[in-house]
Amino acid sequence: MQTDGLDLFTEQYGHLTNISQAGQVAMREIVHAALRRIERDPKGVPVRLYPYTRTATENAPTTVVIDPALSAGRPVIRGTGVATQLVAERYRAGESVNQLAQDYERDAAEIEEAIRCEFMLPLAA
């Protein structure tokens, strides 16, 4: 059995079945891609989640991480303690992506992903 955090899945006859939704067959590749965005400790306990900041594809960036040990579990830019909420608030207040990248000493692409995480909208760089 596996979970995406909302539903419970079981593998039967090569198909992944959502047993939380009256046995609906889920799209195997999408569910597996989502489950790979969860880091687990050696005992299999989830410790980090890399949320989607764009379309839910396997190659979606993993720039943003949710880790209970960082920033009280709020989304942050990976490798930093910089909360995506703070970056998005400053962007909403009128600061440019380039200004924020310079202030946080990060690439503009990382700043854009932090903002996308909070707004889930395309950005006009």
PyRosetta script that sets phi, psi and omega in degrees:
from pyrosetta import init, pose_from_sequence

init()
pose = pose_from_sequence("MQTDGLDLFTEQYGHLTNISQAGQVAMREIVHAALRRIERDPKGVPVRLYPYTRTATENAPTTVVIDPALSAGRPVIRGTGVATQLVAERYRAGESVNQLAQDYERDAAEIEEAIRCEFMLPLAA")
pose.set_psi(1, 148.8)
pose.set_omega(1, 178.4)
pose.set_phi(2, -139.4)
pose.set_psi(2, 163.5)
pose.set_omega(2, 177.3)
pose.set_phi(3, -139.2)
pose.set_psi(3, 152.7)
pose.set_omega(3, 172.1)
pose.set_phi(4, -103.5)
pose.set_psi(4, 10.6)
pose.set_omega(4, -178.6)
pose.set_phi(5, 97.0)
pose.set_psi(5, -16.0)
pose.set_omega(5, 179.3)
pose.set_phi(6, -118.7)
pose.set_psi(6, -46.0)
pose.set_omega(6, -175.8)
pose.set_phi(7, -120.0)
pose.set_psi(7, 163.9)
pose.set_omega(7, 179.4)
pose.set_phi(8, -110.0)
pose.set_psi(8, 133.0)
pose.set_omega(8, -177.2)
pose.set_phi(9, -121.6)
pose.set_psi(9, 148.9)
pose.set_omega(9, 173.5)
pose.set_phi(10, -134.2)
pose.set_psi(10, 148.6)
pose.set_omega(10, 179.9)
pose.set_phi(11, -97.2)
pose.set_psi(11, 123.6)
pose.set_omega(11, 179.3)
pose.set_phi(12, -134.8)
pose.set_psi(12, 126.3)
pose.set_omega(12, 175.9)
pose.set_phi(13, 51.4)
pose.set_psi(13, 40.1)
pose.set_omega(13, 177.6)
pose.set_phi(14, 81.0)
pose.set_psi(14, 1.0)
pose.set_omega(14, 178.8)
pose.set_phi(15, -115.3)
pose.set_psi(15, 144.1)
pose.set_omega(15, 174.8)
pose.set_phi(16, -89.6)
pose.set_psi(16, 121.9)
pose.set_omega(16, -176.4)
pose.set_phi(17, -112.7)
pose.set_psi(17, 130.0)
pose.set_omega(17, 176.8)
pose.set_phi(18, -82.3)
pose.set_psi(18, 103.7)
pose.set_omega(18, -177.5)
pose.set_phi(19, -84.8)
pose.set_psi(19, -6.5)
pose.set_omega(19, 175.2)
pose.set_phi(20, -81.4)
pose.set_psi(20, -20.0)
pose.set_omega(20, -176.4)
pose.set_phi(21, -114.1)
pose.set_psi(21, 51.5)
pose.set_omega(21, 176.6)
pose.set_phi(22, 54.1)
pose.set_psi(22, 37.0)
pose.set_omega(22, 173.2)
pose.set_phi(23, 79.6)
pose.set_psi(23, 18.6)
pose.set_omega(23, 178.4)
pose.set_phi(24, -64.0)
pose.set_psi(24, 139.6)
pose.set_omega(24, 178.5)
pose.set_phi(25, -80.6)
pose.set_psi(25, 124.1)
pose.set_omega(25, -179.6)
pose.set_phi(26, -92.3)
pose.set_psi(26, 158.3)
pose.set_omega(26, 177.3)
pose.set_phi(27, -75.0)
pose.set_psi(27, 109.1)
pose.set_omega(27, -172.8)
pose.set_phi(28, -53.0)
pose.set_psi(28, -48.0)
pose.set_omega(28, -176.0)
pose.set_phi(29, -63.8)
pose.set_psi(29, -41.0)
pose.set_omega(29, -178.7)
pose.set_phi(30, -65.6)
pose.set_psi(30, -44.6)
pose.set_omega(30, -179.2)
pose.set_phi(31, -66.2)
pose.set_psi(31, -43.5)
pose.set_omega(31, 179.2)
pose.set_phi(32, -63.3)
pose.set_psi(32, -40.0)
pose.set_omega(32, 178.4)
pose.set_phi(33, -62.7)
pose.set_psi(33, -41.9)
pose.set_omega(33, 179.3)
pose.set_phi(34, -65.8)
pose.set_psi(34, -40.7)
pose.set_omega(34, -179.7)
pose.set_phi(35, -67.8)
pose.set_psi(35, -28.4)
pose.set_omega(35, 177.7)
pose.set_phi(36, -71.6)
pose.set_psi(36, -13.1)
pose.set_omega(36, 178.7)
pose.set_phi(37, -86.0)
pose.set_psi(37, 9.0)
pose.set_omega(37, 177.5)
pose.set_phi(38, -112.2)
pose.set_psi(38, 121.4)
pose.set_omega(38, 174.6)
pose.set_phi(39, -88.7)
pose.set_psi(39, 139.3)
pose.set_omega(39, -179.6)
pose.set_phi(40, -122.1)
pose.set_psi(40, 153.0)
pose.set_omega(40, 175.7)
pose.set_phi(41, -79.8)
pose.set_psi(41, 176.7)
pose.set_omega(41, -178.2)
pose.set_phi(42, -56.7)
pose.set_psi(42, -24.3)
pose.set_omega(42, 178.4)
pose.set_phi(43, -87.8)
pose.set_psi(43, -1.6)
pose.set_omega(43, 179.0)
pose.set_phi(44, 90.6)
pose.set_psi(44, 7.1)
pose.set_omega(44, 179.8)
pose.set_phi(45, -81.4)
pose.set_psi(45, 129.7)
pose.set_omega(45, 178.4)
pose.set_phi(46, -61.4)
pose.set_psi(46, 132.7)
pose.set_omega(46, 179.6)
pose.set_phi(47, -123.7)
pose.set_psi(47, -23.0)
pose.set_omega(47, 179.7)
pose.set_phi(48, -146.5)
pose.set_psi(48, 145.5)
pose.set_omega(48, 177.1)
pose.set_phi(49, -128.5)
pose.set_psi(49, 134.1)
pose.set_omega(49, 175.1)
pose.set_phi(50, -106.2)
pose.set_psi(50, 96.5)
pose.set_omega(50, -175.0)
pose.set_phi(51, -70.1)
pose.set_psi(51, 156.1)
pose.set_omega(51, 174.5)
pose.set_phi(52, -72.9)
pose.set_psi(52, 133.9)
pose.set_omega(52, 175.1)
pose.set_phi(53, -113.6)
pose.set_psi(53, -3.0)
pose.set_omega(53, 178.8)
pose.set_phi(54, -138.5)
pose.set_psi(54, -153.9)
pose.set_omega(54, 177.5)
pose.set_phi(55, -63.2)
pose.set_psi(55, 149.8)
pose.set_omega(55, -177.1)
pose.set_phi(56, -77.8)
pose.set_psi(56, 80.9)
pose.set_omega(56, 177.2)
pose.set_phi(57, -122.2)
pose.set_psi(57, 160.7)
pose.set_omega(57, -178.3)
pose.set_phi(58, -61.0)
pose.set_psi(58, -34.1)
pose.set_omega(58, -177.1)
pose.set_phi(59, -93.5)
pose.set_psi(59, 15.2)
pose.set_omega(59, 178.4)
pose.set_phi(60, -61.8)
pose.set_psi(60, 144.9)
pose.set_omega(60, -177.8)
pose.set_phi(61, -58.9)
pose.set_psi(61, 150.3)
pose.set_omega(61, 175.8)
pose.set_phi(62, -115.4)
pose.set_psi(62, 42.5)
pose.set_omega(62, -177.8)
pose.set_phi(63, -73.2)
pose.set_psi(63, -34.4)
pose.set_omega(63, -177.3)
pose.set_phi(64, -101.5)
pose.set_psi(64, 137.8)
pose.set_omega(64, 179.6)
pose.set_phi(65, -130.9)
pose.set_psi(65, 145.1)
pose.set_omega(65, 171.4)
pose.set_phi(66, -112.5)
pose.set_psi(66, 117.1)
pose.set_omega(66, -176.5)
pose.set_phi(67, -136.3)
pose.set_psi(67, 119.4)
pose.set_omega(67, -179.2)
pose.set_phi(68, -56.2)
pose.set_psi(68, -21.9)
pose.set_omega(68, -179.2)
pose.set_phi(69, -83.7)
pose.set_psi(69, -7.8)
pose.set_omega(69, -178.8)
pose.set_phi(70, -120.6)
pose.set_psi(70, 130.9)
pose.set_omega(70, 172.8)
pose.set_phi(71, 50.2)
pose.set_psi(71, 40.7)
pose.set_omega(71, 178.8)
pose.set_phi(72, 54.9)
pose.set_psi(72, 31.7)
pose.set_omega(72, 176.2)
pose.set_phi(73, 82.9)
pose.set_psi(73, 6.1)
pose.set_omega(73, 176.6)
pose.set_phi(74, -79.1)
pose.set_psi(74, 152.0)
pose.set_omega(74, 178.4)
pose.set_phi(75, -60.3)
pose.set_psi(75, 135.4)
pose.set_omega(75, 177.8)
pose.set_phi(76, -133.0)
pose.set_psi(76, 163.5)
pose.set_omega(76, 172.8)
pose.set_phi(77, -73.4)
pose.set_psi(77, 127.0)
pose.set_omega(77, -177.1)
pose.set_phi(78, -51.9)
pose.set_psi(78, 135.2)
pose.set_omega(78, 178.6)
pose.set_phi(79, 84.6)
pose.set_psi(79, 2.9)
pose.set_omega(79, -179.9)
pose.set_phi(80, -137.3)
pose.set_psi(80, 177.7)
pose.set_omega(80, 170.9)
pose.set_phi(81, -108.8)
pose.set_psi(81, 16.9)
pose.set_omega(81, -175.5)
pose.set_phi(82, -77.8)
pose.set_psi(82, 112.6)
pose.set_omega(82, -178.7)
pose.set_phi(83, -70.8)
pose.set_psi(83, 133.8)
pose.set_omega(83, 178.7)
pose.set_phi(84, -61.9)
pose.set_psi(84, -31.6)
pose.set_omega(84, 179.8)
pose.set_phi(85, -61.6)
pose.set_psi(85, -43.0)
pose.set_omega(85, 179.4)
pose.set_phi(86, -63.9)
pose.set_psi(86, -44.3)
pose.set_omega(86, 178.8)
pose.set_phi(87, -60.9)
pose.set_psi(87, -45.9)
pose.set_omega(87, -179.1)
pose.set_phi(88, -64.5)
pose.set_psi(88, -38.1)
pose.set_omega(88, 178.2)
pose.set_phi(89, -64.1)
pose.set_psi(89, -41.5)
pose.set_omega(89, 178.7)
pose.set_phi(90, -67.3)
pose.set_psi(90, -37.6)
pose.set_omega(90, 177.0)
pose.set_phi(91, -64.5)
pose.set_psi(91, -45.8)
pose.set_omega(91, 178.8)
pose.set_phi(92, -61.1)
pose.set_psi(92, -31.9)
pose.set_omega(92, 180.0)
pose.set_phi(93, -76.6)
pose.set_psi(93, -5.2)
pose.set_omega(93, 174.3)
pose.set_phi(94, 116.1)
pose.set_psi(94, -2.7)
pose.set_omega(94, 178.6)
pose.set_phi(95, -76.3)
pose.set_psi(95, 144.7)
pose.set_omega(95, -178.3)
pose.set_phi(96, -82.0)
pose.set_psi(96, 162.8)
pose.set_omega(96, 175.9)
pose.set_phi(97, -59.1)
pose.set_psi(97, -42.4)
pose.set_omega(97, -179.4)
pose.set_phi(98, -65.0)
pose.set_psi(98, -39.4)
pose.set_omega(98, 177.0)
pose.set_phi(99, -61.6)
pose.set_psi(99, -45.3)
pose.set_omega(99, -179.2)
pose.set_phi(100, -64.8)
pose.set_psi(100, -41.2)
pose.set_omega(100, 178.9)
pose.set_phi(101, -60.4)
pose.set_psi(101, -41.2)
pose.set_omega(101, 179.4)
pose.set_phi(102, -67.5)
pose.set_psi(102, -45.0)
pose.set_omega(102, -179.3)
pose.set_phi(103, -60.7)
pose.set_psi(103, -41.8)
pose.set_omega(103, -176.5)
pose.set_phi(104, -93.1)
pose.set_psi(104, -1.2)
pose.set_omega(104, -178.1)
pose.set_phi(105, 54.1)
pose.set_psi(105, 49.1)
pose.set_omega(105, 179.1)
pose.set_phi(106, -127.0)
pose.set_psi(106, 164.3)
pose.set_omega(106, 173.7)
pose.set_phi(107, -70.4)
pose.set_psi(107, 150.7)
pose.set_omega(107, 177.5)
pose.set_phi(108, -58.4)
pose.set_psi(108, -35.7)
pose.set_omega(108, -179.8)
pose.set_phi(109, -62.9)
pose.set_psi(109, -36.8)
pose.set_omega(109, 177.6)
pose.set_phi(110, -67.2)
pose.set_psi(110, -40.1)
pose.set_omega(110, 178.4)
pose.set_phi(111, -64.5)
pose.set_psi(111, -42.5)
pose.set_omega(111, 178.3)
pose.set_phi(112, -60.7)
pose.set_psi(112, -41.6)
pose.set_omega(112, 179.1)
pose.set_phi(113, -65.9)
pose.set_psi(113, -37.7)
pose.set_omega(113, 177.4)
pose.set_phi(114, -61.6)
pose.set_psi(114, -42.5)
pose.set_omega(114, 179.4)
pose.set_phi(115, -68.2)
pose.set_psi(115, -43.0)
pose.set_omega(115, 178.2)
pose.set_phi(116, -59.4)
pose.set_psi(116, -37.5)
pose.set_omega(116, -180.0)
pose.set_phi(117, -58.2)
pose.set_psi(117, -39.6)
pose.set_omega(117, -178.0)
pose.set_phi(118, -83.3)
pose.set_psi(118, -38.1)
pose.set_omega(118, -175.5)
pose.set_phi(119, -96.9)
pose.set_psi(119, -27.1)
pose.set_omega(119, -175.7)
pose.set_phi(120, 51.3)
pose.set_psi(120, 41.8)
pose.set_omega(120, 178.8)
pose.set_phi(121, -130.3)
pose.set_psi(121, 153.8)
pose.set_omega(121, 173.8)
pose.set_phi(122, -66.5)
pose.set_psi(122, 147.2)
pose.set_omega(122, -179.3)
pose.set_phi(123, -102.9)
pose.set_psi(123, 147.0)
pose.set_omega(123, 169.7)
pose.set_phi(124, -100.9)
pose.set_psi(124, 101.8)
pose.set_omega(124, -176.2)
pose.set_phi(125, -70.2)
pose.dump_pdb("model.pdb")
